[in-house]
């Protein structure tokens, strides 16, 4: 039981930090919502740490990735003209 707990701790803390900082950086630089919305998310990040970051990932970031991949796929389907 102790080995399982140690493995979760060793793998869990770095991944929680990665999601926290990754979503905070995305929110600050890539998210084009209002400043009030960004402040609300940052307060959620700081208040709940990894839980708020995970909620942001599913609520905002995944939608951004889906929209971006759909727009990239639309561009790839256009015929390329060469001169």
Steps between C-alpha positions, in 0.01 A plus 500: 500500500785738580666438164179587317461821699863593437457440126189718491681778686812480282299507177212715620671813626696578182193441284287724721757775474517457122124531455486797740775700330402390149141614538606822674736585214235416241246713684738795520635499145278300262147536638333800340210536742432808712736603777226440757464142379876448521508641855220262599695202363821612673317529830368149444854381417646654813214393725471140392835434330485186288123462518441845350762438235339172407157663477650771277656233281165334437291818486720730289822346370346194334253722315788714375688193376189364325435833327864531399521148359171548312626823343833336412317206342291744294812666369658168406196394298531804270685429177850639490579709197852502370646747254 
